[in-house]
Amino acid sequence: MFQIGFLELILILIIGLIVIGPEKLPDTYKFILKNLKLLRNAFDDAKSEIERNIGADEIKQDIHNEIRLKELEDNEKDSS
């Protein structure tokens, strides 16, 4: 999701220690992770619902079939 390196993570931790304090940092960390997980699950559910409504599986299968048909046609042309 995010491209955060080790140095950025250390910087965020140091800023968190300064702003929030060492006593509240673990609780804040748990709160943030819990809400991020809930948000990610909500987006995944919405994505699944949208894909189900538009028939994404059928579209993917049609595209796959068209690619296979094109490959077969190309192979026939090459063998002729």
C-alpha positions in Angstrom: 0.0 0.0 0.0 2.5 2.6 1.1 6.2 2.6 0.2 7.7 3.4 3.6 11.3 2.7 4.1 13.2 1.9 7.3 14.4 5.4 7.9 10.9 6.9 7.4 9.5 4.4 9.9 12.1 5.4 12.5 11.4 9.1 11.9 7.6 8.5 12.3 8.3 6.5 15.5 10.5 9.3 16.9 8.0 12.0 16.1 5.3 9.8 17.7 7.3 9.5 20.8 7.8 13.2 21.0 4.2 14.2 20.2 2.2 11.4 21.9 4.6 10.3 24.6 5.8 6.8 25.4 2.9 6.1 27.7 0.2 6.6 25.1 2.1 5.4 22.0 1.2 1.7 22.2 -2.5 2.5 22.7 -2.4 5.0 19.8 -0.6 2.4 17.6 -3.3 -0.2 18.3 -6.1 2.3 17.6 -4.6 3.3 14.3 -3.9 -0.3 13.2 -7.4 -1.4 14.2 -9.0 1.4 12.2 -6.8 0.9 9.2 -7.8 -2.8 9.2 -11.5 -1.8 9.4 -11.0 0.6 6.5 -9.2 -1.9 4.4 -11.9 -4.5 5.0 -14.6 -1.9 4.0 -12.8 -1.1 0.8 -12.3 -4.8 0.0 -16.0 -5.5 0.6 -17.0 -2.5 -1.6 -14.7 -3.7 -4.3 -16.1 -7.3 -4.2 -19.6 -5.9 -4.3 -18.9 -3.7 -7.3 -17.1 -6.6 -9.1 -20.1 -8.9 -8.4 -22.6 -6.2 -9.7 -20.8 -5.6 -13.0 -20.0 -9.3 -13.6 -16.3 -9.0 -13.4 -15.8 -12.7 -13.4 -17.6 -13.0 -16.7 -15.7 -10.2 -18.2 -12.4 -11.7 -17.1 -13.4 -15.1 -18.6 -14.4 -13.4 -21.9 -11.1 -11.6 -22.1 -9.2 -14.9 -21.3 -11.2 -16.7 -24.1 -10.5 -14.0 -26.6 -6.7 -14.1 -25.8 -6.7 -17.9 -26.2 -8.7 -17.7 -29.5 -6.2 -15.1 -30.8 -3.3 -17.4 -29.8 -4.9 -20.3 -31.6 -5.4 -18.2 -34.7 -1.8 -17.0 -34.6 -0.6 -20.6 -34.3 -2.7 -21.6 -37.3 -1.2 -18.8 -39.4 2.4 -19.7 -38.3 1.9 -23.4 -39.1 0.5 -22.6 -42.6 
